[in-house]
Amino acid sequence: MKIIRATDYKDMSRKAANIISAQVIMKPNCVLGLATGSTPVGIYEQLIDWYNKGDLDFSEVTSVNLDEYRGLRREDPQSYWHFMHEHFFDHINIDPDRINLPDGTNLDAEEECRRYDDIIHAVGGVDLQLLGIGHDGHIGFNEPGAAFELGTHCVDLKPETIEANKRFFDGNEDLVPKQAYTMGIKTIMQARKVLLVANGKDKAPIVKQAFFGPVTPEVPASILQMHPDFTLVCDADALSLL
């Protein structure tokens, strides 16, 4: 495990974007595993800036996203498809045919999970997987207690996750999807490189627990201690308990 300390969110985003840009430059046809949520937004902004300056070319890159809400159309403003286009894909020259996310409109969970695993296998696996971390240690939608050996699967979201996501649905819990498709821990661990970012004092307890405590399914991110090429990029606040 490699730990990179950043001074603040902007510095964290830049340092993480440096790692991703190096991957793209070294292997222009790489497969990037991408994440949603507020934490990676600064990374995407930095990558877009370097693209606009002519420093990066995403034309041969393939993307596979971590997860998607089950039941949401791509056009829904809260879908992760919409998020990724709004914050990243619409601003770079990635080939639309190389963009991959789980299909939330396919309600046949077994079929959709098999389809997505087949895609990841067909593109040769993930070269670099970007992750955030939840306050309970979840990565993707792999909640505490999730089996480490799972590939893509359908999860029932826990009440605390639904509560946390309520703010994106006008505060109306009834509108929050109750299930999601997510890459499993097995798929994430098979990525050649894993990059996890965290910022803020509120993430300090789980950073300490996940990466300096025991490896346990009760803290899904803790398994990353076992990954052969894992980099943790945090601001000073997120590392404040170490």
N, C-alpha and C positions, 0 to 999 in steps of 0.2 A: 504494500500500500504506500502510495506517495501522497503526501499532504502538502498543498500549496496554500499559504496564508495570503489573503488579500486584505487591503486596508478597509474597503467598504464595498457596497454592492456594485458600483461602477467598475472598480478594480477587479472584483471577482468575475464579473461578466467578461471583461477584457481578457483576463488570464485564461478563462475557460474557452473563449472564442479563439484564442491563440492555438490551443490544443486541437480544436476542430479544424481550423484553417490549415494547420500543418498536415493533418490527415488528408484533407482534400488536395493539397499541393503535392504530397508524396504519392497519393494514389487517386488520380482524378476520377476514376470510375468506382470509388469506394461506396460502401453501403453505410449510411448514417442512420442509427436508431435515434429518433427524436422524441422529445417530451413536451408536454404542454404545462400550463400553470403560470403563475406570476413570476416565478424565479428565473426561468430561461428567457424571458422577454428581452432582457438586456443583452444576452448573448446573441440572440437573433438580430437585434438592432446593430450590434457591432459587426457581425458578419455581413449584413446588408451594406453597411458603410464601406467595408473593405471591398465588397463586390462593386459598388458604385465607383470606387477609385480605381478599378481595374486590377485589383490584387488577387481576386478569387474568381474562379470559373466553376459553376455548378452544373454545367450542361451534361456531364456524364455521371453525375452523382445519382444514386438511388436512395430513396428514403423509406424507412419503415417506422411508423409511429407506434408508441407503446400501447395506446389504448383508445377506446371510443365508447361513448354511452350507447347502451343497447336501446333501440327504439327511436333514436333521433335521426332525422334526415340530415344529409350533408349540408343542406342550405340553412338549417336551424342555426341561429346566431350563437347558440351555446354548444354546438357540436365541435369536436376537436378538429374535424376537417375544416370548418370555418375558421377556427382559431389559427391553425397553421397557415392557411392562405392569407389571413389578415396580417399576421405578424411576421411571416417569413416568405412563403412560396411566391406570393404575388409580387415580390420585390426583387427576386433573383431570376436567373435564367435556367432553373431546373426544368427538365422535360416533364410535362404533366403525366406522361405515361410511366414515369419512374417514381411517382408518388404513391405510396401505399399506406392505407389505414384500415383497421377492421371496419366492416360495413355494418353500421348500427341498425340498418333497416332490415337486415336478414335476421329474422327472429328464430331461425333454426340454429340454435347455439352450437350444436355438435358440428353441423356442416360448416358454419362460418369459422369456427376455431380451426378446423382441419384445413380449410381454404387458406387461412392466414399463415398457418405453420408451413403449408406447401409453398407459399410465396417466399417466405424467409429462407426456406431451403433452396428454392430455385434461384434466388439471387446470390447464393453462396454464403449466407450467414451475414451477421452484422460485424462491420469492421470497428465501429466506435459507437457505443451506446451512451447517450446523454440521459441523466436521471436527476430528479429532485428527490426530496425525502419528506414524508409527512411527519407530523408531530408524534405519531405512534410508530414510526419506522417503516411505514408502507412505501413501496416503490412501485410505480405504475399503480394499478389497483390491487396489488397483492397485499391484502390486509393481514394483520397479525394472526398467526396460526395457519397461514396458507402453506401448503406442502412445497418444499423446495424443488421437488422433481417435476412440477407441472410445466407444460408448454402453454400455448394460448388457451385461455379458458374464460368462461362466463362467471362473473362474481356478483353475489348479492352485496350491495354496498351497506356498510355498517351505519347505524344511526348517527354516529359522530361525523362520518364522512358526508352523509346527506346533509347534516346540519351545517358543516363547513362549506358545502357547495350551494347552500340556499341563497347566499348573497348574489350568485350569478343568475338567479331565477326570480328576481324582484322580491326576494324574501319569502317566497311561497313554496313551502316544503312539498306540497302536492305536485308541483311542476318538476321537481328534481327527479331525474331518472333513478330508479332503484337498483338497476343492474348495469354492468359494463363488461365489454370484452377487453381483456388485457393480456399482454405477453406474460408468460409465467416466469418464475424465478429461473427455471431450467434454461429458457430461451435467453434471458438476460445474462446468465452466467456463461453461456456459449459465445457471447460477443468477444471479439479479440481484445478490445479495449473497453473499459467502462470509466466514464467520467461522471461524478456526482457533485452537484453544487448545492450549497446551503448558505443562507445569510440570516442575520438577525439573532438577538439574544434569545428569542423564543425557540430557536432551533438548537441552542447550545446543549440542553439536556439530552435530546435524542442523538445528536452527533456524538456525545460522549458515550451514551449507552450502546449505540449501534456499532461504533468502530473501536471502542476500547472496553467493551463488555463481552459477555459470552455470545457465541454464535447460536442463535435460537430462532425457530419459526415465529416466536412471539414478537420478535423484532426483525421483520423480513430483511431489512437492509444489512443486518449483521453478517449475512452470508457473503457479502462483498469482501470481507476480510480474507476470504479464501480465494479470491480471483487473482490470477497471476499478473494482471496488468490493470490495476485499479488506481485511479487518481481522484483524490478528494480536494475540491477547491472551495474554501470557505472564507468569509470575511472574519475580521477579528472578533466580532460579537458572537458568531456561531462557534468559534473556537475558545471562547472565554472561560469555559469550565475545565479546560485541559491544562 
